[in-house]
Amino acid sequence: MDIKKLEPLEEEFLREYPQGFDSPGLREIAKKHKMDKMQTFVEENFAKDNFDNVEATFESFVKLISKSSLVSVFEKTAFRNESKVMTAQEKFDLVQGAYEFLYGDQETGFNKQVNVLAKYKLAKWPILTVLGLYMHPDYEVLVKPTTVKGILKYFEVEDFKYTSKANYEFYKEYRGLVNEIKEKASEHLNIDNAAFCGFLMMSIK
């Protein structure tokens, strides 16, 4: 990875937005994504104790995907439609996977979700990663294919490659990369991973 390529992105970004993420234009963009509201929804509905009620937690997951601006309209619609025909066992496994991802063995949880969603051709990166991002925005990451490919190419990352087939190994590698880049960024960019990846997406030409 060529981390030196971060500096010109920062300089150009701060020329255009001298107040960083507090600049009026970026505040307006942030409002559209309703991050605070979505984080509160996740914290309340995906607290540990809530997972005892599988049906309610499953419905919360459906609402999360439907409400999130970070998931495409196509993915929202497909998920909402297929959620209506999932079996009780599939709902249980999906909820258990979410629980493990947030509170237990993360790899096991990720794979459990993939196993259920793949049956419906729904094992899409944003669906699998948006919950983690809202719950732990300073550490977890959203995997959006276009953004990811742009970041890997720009920083000349050669240690691992993007794969459209969702798998935990790539997720872990990409999360590590984003957090490493953010750690080396200026204090003006010391913000959650959703906004930081937004900065990279806007800045990389």
C-alpha positions in Angstrom: 0.0 0.0 0.0 1.2 3.5 -0.9 0.1 5.5 2.2 1.8 8.6 0.8 -1.1 9.0 -1.6 -3.3 10.0 1.3 -1.8 13.4 1.8 -2.8 15.0 -1.6 -6.4 13.7 -0.9 -6.5 15.4 2.4 -5.1 18.7 1.1 -7.6 18.8 -1.8 -10.5 17.9 0.6 -9.6 20.6 3.1 -9.2 23.2 0.4 -12.7 22.5 -0.7 -14.1 22.0 2.8 -12.0 24.1 5.2 -14.1 23.1 8.2 -13.8 19.4 7.4 -16.9 17.4 8.1 -18.5 20.5 9.8 -18.6 22.3 6.5 -22.2 23.2 5.5 -22.3 21.1 2.4 -21.1 17.9 4.1 -23.5 18.5 7.0 -26.3 18.4 4.5 -25.1 15.1 3.1 -24.8 13.7 6.6 -28.4 14.6 7.4 -29.6 12.6 4.4 -28.0 9.5 5.8 -29.4 10.0 9.3 -26.5 8.2 10.9 -27.4 9.2 14.4 -31.0 8.0 14.0 -29.8 4.7 12.5 -27.2 4.1 15.2 -29.8 4.7 17.9 -32.2 2.3 16.1 -29.5 -0.4 16.0 -28.3 0.1 19.6 -31.9 -0.2 20.9 -33.0 -3.1 18.7 -29.9 -5.2 18.6 -28.9 -5.0 22.2 -27.9 -8.4 23.6 -31.1 -9.1 25.4 -33.2 -8.4 22.3 -31.9 -11.5 20.6 -33.9 -13.7 22.9 -36.9 -12.8 20.7 -35.9 -14.2 17.3 -39.0 -13.0 15.4 -38.8 -9.4 16.7 -35.0 -9.2 16.0 -35.6 -10.6 12.5 -38.2 -7.9 11.9 -35.7 -5.3 13.2 -33.2 -6.6 10.7 -35.7 -6.2 7.9 -36.5 -2.7 9.0 -32.8 -1.9 9.2 -32.2 -2.9 5.6 -35.3 -1.1 4.5 -34.4 2.2 6.3 -30.7 2.4 5.5 -29.6 4.9 2.9 -26.4 2.8 2.6 -28.2 -0.1 1.0 -29.3 0.2 -2.6 -33.0 0.4 -3.5 -32.7 -2.9 -5.5 -31.1 -4.7 -2.5 -33.8 -3.3 -0.1 -36.6 -4.5 -2.3 -35.1 -7.9 -2.9 -34.4 -8.4 0.8 -37.9 -7.2 1.9 -39.6 -9.6 -0.6 -37.5 -12.6 0.2 -37.7 -12.1 4.0 -41.5 -12.9 3.7 -40.8 -16.4 2.5 -37.9 -17.3 4.8 -38.5 -20.3 7.1 -38.4 -20.1 10.9 -35.1 -22.0 10.8 -33.6 -19.5 8.4 -34.8 -16.6 10.4 -33.3 -18.2 13.5 -29.9 -18.8 11.7 -29.8 -15.2 10.4 -30.5 -13.7 13.8 -28.0 -16.0 15.4 -25.4 -15.0 12.8 -26.1 -11.3 13.6 -25.6 -12.0 17.3 -22.4 -13.9 16.8 -21.1 -11.1 14.5 -21.8 -8.4 17.1 -21.1 -10.3 20.4 -19.4 -13.6 19.7 -17.3 -15.3 17.1 -17.5 -12.8 14.3 -16.3 -15.1 11.5 -18.9 -17.7 12.5 -21.6 -15.1 12.6 -20.7 -13.7 9.2 -20.7 -17.2 7.6 -24.0 -18.0 9.2 -25.6 -15.0 7.6 -24.0 -15.7 4.2 -25.3 -19.3 4.3 -28.9 -18.1 4.8 -28.8 -15.1 2.4 -27.0 -17.0 -0.4 -30.1 -19.2 -0.8 -32.0 -16.2 -1.9 -29.1 -14.5 -3.8 -29.0 -11.9 -1.1 -25.5 -12.4 0.3 -24.6 -8.9 -0.8 -21.8 -7.0 0.8 -23.9 -4.0 2.0 -26.6 -6.2 3.6 -23.9 -8.2 5.4 -21.9 -5.2 6.7 -24.3 -2.4 7.4 -25.4 -3.6 10.9 -21.8 -3.8 12.1 -21.1 -0.3 10.8 -24.0 1.2 12.6 -23.2 -0.6 15.9 -19.5 0.1 15.9 -18.9 3.0 13.4 -15.4 3.7 14.6 -14.2 0.2 13.8 -16.4 -1.8 11.5 -16.8 -0.9 7.8 -19.4 -0.9 5.1 -18.3 -2.8 2.0 -19.7 -1.0 -1.1 -18.1 -2.6 -4.2 -17.4 0.6 -6.2 -15.9 2.4 -3.2 -13.8 -0.6 -2.2 -12.4 -1.2 -5.7 -11.5 2.5 -5.9 -9.7 2.6 -2.6 -7.7 -0.6 -3.3 -6.7 0.7 -6.7 -5.8 4.2 -5.6 -3.6 3.0 -2.7 -2.1 0.3 -4.8 -3.0 -2.5 -2.4 -1.5 -5.8 -3.5 -1.8 -7.9 -0.3 -5.4 -8.9 -1.1 -8.0 -8.4 -3.8 -11.7 -7.5 -3.9 -14.1 -10.4 -4.4 -17.8 -10.0 -5.2 -18.5 -13.2 -3.3 -18.9 -12.1 0.3 -16.4 -13.8 2.6 -15.1 -12.9 6.1 -11.4 -13.0 5.2 -11.8 -10.2 2.7 -13.9 -8.2 5.2 -11.3 -8.5 7.9 -8.5 -7.4 5.5 -10.5 -4.5 4.2 -11.5 -3.3 7.7 -7.9 -3.4 8.7 -6.9 -1.4 5.7 -9.5 1.3 6.3 -8.6 1.6 10.0 -4.9 1.8 9.1 -5.4 4.6 6.6 -7.7 6.5 9.0 -5.1 6.2 11.8 -2.5 8.0 9.6 -5.0 10.7 8.5 -5.0 14.2 9.9 -7.1 15.0 12.9 -9.6 16.9 10.7 -10.5 13.4 9.3 -10.8 11.8 12.7 -14.4 10.7 12.3 -16.4 7.4 12.0 -15.6 4.9 9.2 -18.8 5.7 7.2 -17.8 9.4 6.9 -14.1 8.5 6.4 -14.9 6.1 3.5 -17.2 8.8 2.1 -14.2 11.2 2.1 -12.1 8.7 0.2 -14.9 8.0 -2.2 -15.4 11.7 -3.0 -11.7 12.4 -3.2 -10.4 9.6 -5.3 -10.6 10.4 -9.0 
